[in-house]
Amino acid sequence: MYYYGKDAPQDYTKAMECYLKSAEQGHATAQNYAGNMYHEGLGVSQDFVKAAEWYLKAVDQGHASALKNVGNLYYGGNGVPQDYDKAMEWYLKAANQGHATAQYSIGFMYQEELGIPQDYHKAMEWYLKAAKQGHITAQNYVGILYQDGRGVSQDYQSAMEWYLKAAKQGDAISQSNIGTMYRKGKGVEQDYEKAVEWYLKASEQGNASAQSFLGELYQTGQGVLQNYQKAMEWFLKAAEQGHARAQCNIGFMYQMGQGVLQDYLKAVEWHLKAAEQGDVVSQALLAKMYQHGKGVSQDYQQAMDWYLKAADQGDPVAQKNIGLMYQYGEGAPQNYQKAMEWLRKAADQGEVTAQYNVGCMYQDGKGVSQDYRKAMSWYLKAAEQGLAVAQCDIGLLFQYGDGVSQNYEKAMEWFLKAARQGDAVAQNNIGYMYHYGLGVPQDNQKAMEWYWKAAEQGHATAKKNINSLYQNS
């Protein structure tokens, strides 16, 4: 009554008095509650030793919650040395009596490798025992393991089923996870409006991840009308809770001037908050701001340091940028071998401009032996992702027969791919092919048309070629 504030004002001191009277008479549940009060410092000064004393009295009577609570003391090292082995012993005693929270705790210890080898299969076994008893957090973790395919075959539909069980009990984390399933179309048909609905449920309970995701949907206009102001409002709610991704998003909005006046100083401030928490996107963006002197004094060394932090987390854009800094001697002495090393890390992850730059290194023989065939191989990887400059350079290799048999027709094919994307070099090259009849019938009119396309973009050689055509016409 006094503990929960039902039929009387909440009063932990009076609640403790009642528990102690009953506990001293040997009532096991009261003994366990008295332990809880000392454990949490409710109505009395926090005292882990006294908490243990009362828990053990209840344990002597076989009280399952008390068994679990003794496990908690060993798990947290409260009043006793932290000891995961002993925590597991006590949890098992409680779990074997069917105590759901103890079963969940055992699952968590297997998942997180706490005192025992990591074993997702056993984690799932114990989570399921607890989840089937309606334990909300266990239900959410069962969903996560199904979603990630850890300890079980990946099964998005089963993940959704378990998330829904927890969400219907009001669990904000599961509600957020359901939102993500709808946003990504995992186990359900992709539905941004339903994603918004579920994120909103979780957000209204203060779930920071859901608030950040909801902000992103307002930022991009998915499932809602695009609204930068609302996006910023939700990002700020999450950021105030220390949510790194939300802090990163706020930094990005200031950086790009989305819904706010562009402010590089504020962008740096927010990116720094996120970057210091290990947010890889902010680390890379902060590095870029140092590299180009946006919101901070230009500082290549700081740029390199932040790129390295992001690169160590496997970020391919950061890896590429480190490669380019070594290539051009920014923030470190020029070193083509190190440049190639970092560019390859990014290129192997499919980063398109890194693939192109690896091709350039092979073509120019920088940091590696010159190899036109390997250059062609890397250009093709980038070209297949639609990179116009790579398509143009493939055309040049065919035009001059470097690493391949000379083939003007194929050169023209690749120049056209790049030119249709507006690449001025390719447009000039097509003009040249028509001008001199290489792979196509000689045609000054078409040559002029293509030279003009390139010249309108400021291509100097195209302008000279136009003058040459005029003079010779």
C-alpha positions in Angstrom: 0.0 0.0 0.0 2.6 2.6 1.1 5.2 1.3 -1.4 3.0 1.7 -4.5 0.9 4.6 -3.2 -2.3 2.7 -3.5 -5.1 3.7 -1.1 -2.5 5.9 0.8 0.2 8.4 -0.2 3.4 6.8 -1.3 5.7 6.6 1.7 8.8 4.4 1.5 9.7 4.9 5.2 6.3 3.6 6.3 6.5 0.8 3.7 9.8 -0.3 5.2 8.4 -0.3 8.7 5.6 -2.6 7.5 8.0 -4.9 5.6 10.3 -5.2 8.6 7.5 -6.1 11.0 6.3 -8.8 8.7 9.9 -9.9 7.9 10.8 -10.3 11.5 7.9 -12.6 11.8 9.5 -14.8 9.2 7.4 -13.8 6.1 9.6 -14.6 3.1 8.1 -12.1 0.7 8.5 -9.3 3.3 12.1 -10.3 3.9 12.7 -10.1 0.2 11.1 -6.6 0.0 13.1 -5.5 3.0 16.2 -6.5 1.1 15.0 -4.6 -1.9 14.5 -1.4 0.1 18.0 -1.6 1.5 19.3 -2.5 -2.0 17.7 0.6 -3.6 17.9 2.9 -0.6 14.2 3.4 -0.4 12.9 4.6 3.0 16.3 3.7 4.5 20.0 4.5 3.7 21.3 2.2 1.0 23.0 -0.7 2.6 24.0 -3.7 0.4 25.1 -5.8 3.4 21.7 -5.5 5.1 20.1 -6.1 1.7 22.0 -9.4 1.5 21.1 -10.3 5.0 17.4 -10.0 4.3 17.6 -11.7 0.9 19.3 -14.7 2.5 16.6 -15.0 5.1 14.1 -15.2 2.3 16.4 -17.6 0.4 16.3 -20.0 3.4 12.6 -20.3 2.8 13.2 -21.0 -1.0 12.0 -17.6 -2.1 12.7 -17.4 -5.9 12.9 -13.6 -6.2 15.3 -13.5 -3.3 17.5 -16.0 -5.0 17.5 -13.8 -8.1 18.3 -10.7 -6.0 21.3 -12.3 -4.4 22.5 -13.0 -7.9 22.0 -9.3 -8.7 24.3 -8.4 -5.8 27.1 -10.6 -7.2 26.4 -9.5 -10.7 26.8 -5.8 -9.8 29.4 -6.3 -7.1 27.2 -4.6 -4.6 28.2 -5.4 -1.0 30.2 -8.4 -2.3 33.0 -8.7 -4.8 31.7 -8.8 -8.4 31.5 -12.5 -9.3 29.7 -13.5 -12.5 30.1 -17.2 -11.6 28.3 -16.8 -8.3 25.7 -14.6 -10.0 25.0 -17.4 -12.4 24.7 -19.9 -9.6 22.1 -17.9 -7.9 20.3 -17.0 -11.1 20.1 -20.7 -11.9 18.5 -21.5 -8.6 15.9 -19.0 -9.2 15.4 -19.9 -12.8 14.9 -23.5 -12.0 12.0 -22.4 -9.9 10.6 -20.7 -13.0 11.6 -17.1 -12.1 11.3 -15.2 -15.4 13.7 -12.4 -14.6 16.4 -14.8 -13.5 15.9 -16.8 -16.8 16.3 -13.5 -18.7 19.4 -12.7 -16.7 21.0 -16.0 -17.6 20.2 -15.4 -21.3 21.8 -12.0 -21.1 25.0 -13.4 -19.5 25.3 -16.0 -22.3 24.7 -13.3 -24.9 27.2 -10.8 -23.5 29.8 -13.4 -22.5 29.7 -12.5 -18.8 31.7 -15.1 -16.9 30.9 -17.8 -19.5 31.7 -18.3 -23.2 29.3 -16.4 -25.5 26.6 -18.7 -26.7 23.6 -17.2 -28.6 21.9 -20.6 -28.8 21.8 -20.9 -25.0 20.9 -17.2 -24.7 17.9 -17.8 -26.9 16.8 -20.9 -24.9 16.8 -18.9 -21.6 15.2 -15.8 -23.2 12.4 -18.0 -24.5 11.7 -19.4 -21.1 11.3 -15.9 -19.7 9.5 -14.6 -22.8 6.9 -17.3 -22.7 6.1 -16.1 -19.2 5.5 -12.6 -20.5 8.8 -11.1 -19.5 8.9 -7.9 -21.7 12.7 -7.4 -22.0 13.1 -11.1 -22.8 10.5 -10.9 -25.5 12.3 -8.0 -27.1 15.6 -9.9 -27.0 14.1 -12.9 -28.6 13.0 -10.6 -31.4 16.4 -9.2 -31.7 18.1 -12.6 -32.0 15.5 -13.7 -34.6 16.1 -10.4 -36.5 19.9 -10.8 -36.4 19.9 -14.5 -36.9 22.0 -15.2 -33.8 21.4 -18.5 -32.0 18.6 -19.2 -34.5 18.0 -18.9 -38.2 17.3 -15.4 -39.2 13.5 -15.0 -39.3 12.0 -11.5 -39.6 8.5 -12.6 -39.1 9.3 -14.3 -35.8 11.2 -11.2 -34.8 8.1 -9.1 -35.5 5.8 -11.5 -33.6 8.0 -11.2 -30.4 8.4 -7.5 -30.8 4.6 -7.2 -30.9 4.2 -9.2 -27.7 6.5 -6.8 -25.9 5.1 -3.7 -27.6 1.6 -4.5 -26.6 2.7 -4.5 -23.0 4.0 -0.9 -23.7 7.7 -1.7 -24.2 9.2 1.4 -25.9 12.3 -0.4 -27.2 10.1 -3.1 -29.0 7.9 -0.4 -30.4 10.9 1.4 -31.8 12.2 -2.0 -33.2 8.8 -2.5 -34.9 9.1 0.9 -36.5 12.5 0.0 -37.9 11.0 -3.3 -39.3 8.4 -1.3 -41.2 10.9 1.3 -42.3 13.2 -1.3 -43.7 10.5 -3.7 -44.9 11.9 -6.6 -42.8 9.3 -9.3 -42.1 6.5 -6.9 -43.3 5.9 -4.9 -46.4 7.8 -1.6 -46.2 5.5 1.0 -44.8 6.8 4.4 -43.7 3.5 5.5 -42.3 3.4 2.5 -40.0 7.0 3.1 -39.1 6.1 6.7 -38.1 3.1 5.3 -36.0 5.3 2.9 -34.0 8.2 5.3 -33.6 5.7 7.9 -32.3 4.5 5.4 -29.6 8.0 4.8 -28.5 9.1 8.5 -28.8 6.2 9.6 -26.5 7.6 7.3 -23.9 11.0 9.1 -24.2 12.8 6.4 -26.2 15.8 8.3 -27.7 16.4 5.9 -30.6 12.8 6.2 -31.8 12.9 10.0 -31.4 16.0 10.1 -33.6 14.5 7.8 -36.2 11.3 9.8 -36.2 13.3 12.9 -36.8 15.0 11.2 -39.8 11.6 10.4 -41.3 10.5 14.1 -41.0 13.9 15.1 -42.4 13.5 12.9 -45.5 9.7 13.2 -45.8 9.1 9.5 -45.6 5.7 8.5 -44.1 5.1 12.2 -43.3 5.3 15.6 -45.0 8.9 16.7 -45.0 9.3 19.1 -42.1 12.8 20.1 -41.0 11.5 22.0 -38.0 9.8 18.8 -36.6 12.9 16.8 -37.5 15.0 19.2 -35.5 12.5 19.0 -32.6 12.8 15.2 -32.4 16.5 15.2 -32.9 16.9 17.6 -30.0 14.7 15.5 -27.7 17.0 12.5 -28.4 20.2 14.5 -28.3 19.3 15.8 -24.8 19.4 12.2 -23.7 22.9 11.9 -25.2 21.8 10.0 -28.3 24.9 10.2 -30.7 23.0 9.6 -33.9 20.6 12.4 -33.1 23.5 14.7 -32.3 25.1 13.8 -35.6 21.8 14.6 -37.4 21.6 18.0 -35.8 25.2 18.7 -36.8 24.3 17.7 -40.4 21.3 20.0 -40.4 23.4 23.0 -39.3 26.1 21.9 -41.8 23.7 21.8 -44.7 21.3 24.6 -43.6 18.3 22.3 -43.4 15.5 24.1 -41.5 18.1 26.3 -39.8 20.5 29.0 -41.0 23.7 27.2 -42.1 26.1 27.4 -39.2 29.4 25.5 -39.4 30.3 26.4 -35.8 27.1 24.8 -34.5 27.6 21.9 -36.9 31.1 21.3 -35.5 29.8 21.6 -31.9 27.1 18.9 -32.5 29.4 16.6 -34.6 31.9 16.8 -31.8 29.4 15.6 -29.2 28.5 12.6 -31.4 32.1 11.9 -32.5 33.3 11.7 -28.9 30.7 9.0 -28.4 32.2 7.1 -31.3 29.6 8.0 -33.9 31.4 7.1 -37.1 29.4 9.5 -39.4 30.2 12.5 -37.2 33.8 11.5 -36.9 34.1 11.4 -40.7 32.1 14.7 -41.2 34.1 16.4 -38.4 37.3 15.3 -40.2 36.0 16.8 -43.4 35.3 20.1 -41.7 38.8 20.3 -40.3 40.2 19.3 -43.7 38.4 22.1 -45.5 38.3 24.7 -42.6 34.6 24.8 -42.2 33.6 26.0 -38.7 37.1 25.5 -37.5 40.6 26.6 -38.6 41.8 24.3 -41.4 43.9 21.6 -39.7 45.0 18.6 -41.7 46.4 16.8 -38.6 43.0 17.0 -36.8 41.3 15.9 -40.0 43.6 12.9 -40.2 43.0 12.0 -36.6 39.2 12.0 -36.9 39.3 10.1 -40.2 41.5 7.5 -38.5 38.9 7.1 -35.7 36.2 6.6 -38.3 38.4 4.3 -40.5 39.2 2.1 -37.5 35.4 1.4 -37.3 35.5 0.3 -41.0 34.1 3.5 -42.5 35.0 3.3 -46.2 34.6 7.0 -46.9 37.1 7.8 -44.1 39.5 5.2 -45.4 39.3 6.7 -48.8 39.9 10.2 -47.5 42.9 9.0 -45.5 44.3 7.5 -48.8 43.8 10.8 -50.6 45.5 12.7 -47.8 48.5 10.5 -48.1 48.3 10.8 -51.9 48.4 14.6 -51.7 50.5 14.9 -48.6 47.8 16.5 -46.4 48.2 15.9 -42.7 51.0 13.4 -43.3 54.1 13.3 -45.6 53.1 12.2 -49.2 53.2 8.5 -49.3 51.8 6.7 -52.3 52.2 3.2 -50.8 50.1 4.2 -47.7 47.7 6.0 -50.0 47.2 2.8 -51.9 46.9 0.8 -48.7 44.0 2.9 -47.5 42.3 3.3 -50.8 42.3 -0.4 -51.2 40.6 -0.8 -47.8 37.8 1.5 -49.0 37.7 0.1 -52.5 37.3 -3.5 -51.3 34.2 -2.3 -49.5 32.8 -1.0 -52.7 33.5 2.7 -52.2 33.2 4.0 -55.7 35.7 6.9 -55.8 38.2 4.8 -53.9 37.9 2.2 -56.7 38.5 4.8 -59.3 41.5 6.2 -57.4 43.0 2.7 -57.1 42.7 2.5 -60.9 44.4 5.9 -61.2 47.3 4.7 -59.0 47.8 1.6 -61.2 47.6 3.7 -64.4 50.1 6.2 -63.1 52.3 3.7 -61.3 52.1 5.5 -58.0 52.7 3.3 -54.9 52.5 0.2 -57.2 54.0 -0.9 -60.4 52.3 0.6 -63.4 49.7 -1.8 -64.6 47.1 -0.8 -67.2 45.2 -4.0 -66.9 44.7 -3.6 -63.2 43.8 0.0 -63.8 41.1 -1.1 -66.2 39.8 -3.7 -63.7 39.3 -1.0 -61.0 37.9 1.5 -63.4 35.3 -1.1 -64.4 34.2 -1.6 -60.8 33.7 2.1 -60.4 32.1 2.5 -63.9 29.6 -0.3 -63.1 28.4 1.9 -60.2 27.9 4.7 -62.6 30.9 6.9 -61.9 31.3 9.1 -65.0 35.0 9.8 -64.7 35.8 6.1 -64.5 33.7 5.5 -67.6 35.6 8.3 -69.4 39.0 6.8 -68.4 38.0 3.4 -69.7 37.2 5.1 -73.0 40.7 6.6 -73.0 42.3 3.2 -72.3 40.4 1.8 -75.3 41.2 4.9 -77.4 45.0 4.5 -76.9 45.2 0.8 -76.4 46.6 0.9 -72.9 46.1 -2.5 -71.2 43.6 -3.5 -73.9 43.5 -3.8 -77.7 42.9 -0.4 -79.2 39.2 -0.1 -80.0 37.7 3.2 -81.0 34.2 1.8 -81.1 34.4 0.7 -77.4 36.1 4.0 -76.6 33.1 5.8 -78.0 30.7 3.6 -76.1 32.3 4.5 -72.8 32.7 8.2 -73.6 29.0 8.3 -74.3 28.1 6.7 -71.0 30.1 9.4 -69.2 29.0 12.3 -71.5 25.3 11.5 -70.9 26.0 12.2 -67.2 27.5 15.6 -68.1 31.2 14.7 -68.0 32.9 17.5 -69.9 36.1 15.5 -70.6 34.1 12.7 -72.2 32.1 15.3 -74.2 35.3 16.8 -75.5 36.6 13.3 -76.3 33.5 12.5 -78.3 34.0 15.7 -80.2 37.6 14.7 -80.9 36.4 11.2 -82.2 34.0 12.9 -84.6 36.5 15.5 -85.6 39.1 12.9 -86.7 36.7 10.1 -87.6 37.9 7.6 -84.9 35.4 4.8 -84.6 32.8 6.9 -86.2 32.4 8.6 -89.6 34.2 12.0 -89.6 31.6 14.6 -88.9 32.6 18.2 -88.1 29.0 19.2 -87.2 28.8 16.5 -84.6 32.3 17.3 -83.4 31.3 20.9 -82.9 28.1 19.9 -81.0 30.1 17.9 -78.5 32.9 20.4 -78.2 30.2 23.0 -77.3 28.7 20.8 -74.6 32.1 20.5 -73.0 33.0 24.2 -73.6 29.8 25.4 -71.9 31.1 23.7 -68.8 34.4 25.6 -69.1 36.5 22.8 -70.6 39.6 24.7 -72.0 40.7 22.1 -74.6 37.1 22.0 -76.0 37.3 25.8 -76.5 40.6 25.4 -78.4 39.1 22.6 -80.5 36.1 24.8 -81.4 38.5 27.6 -82.6 40.5 25.0 -84.6 37.3 23.8 -86.3 36.3 27.4 -87.2 39.8 28.2 -88.6 39.8 25.1 -90.7 36.2 25.3 -92.0 
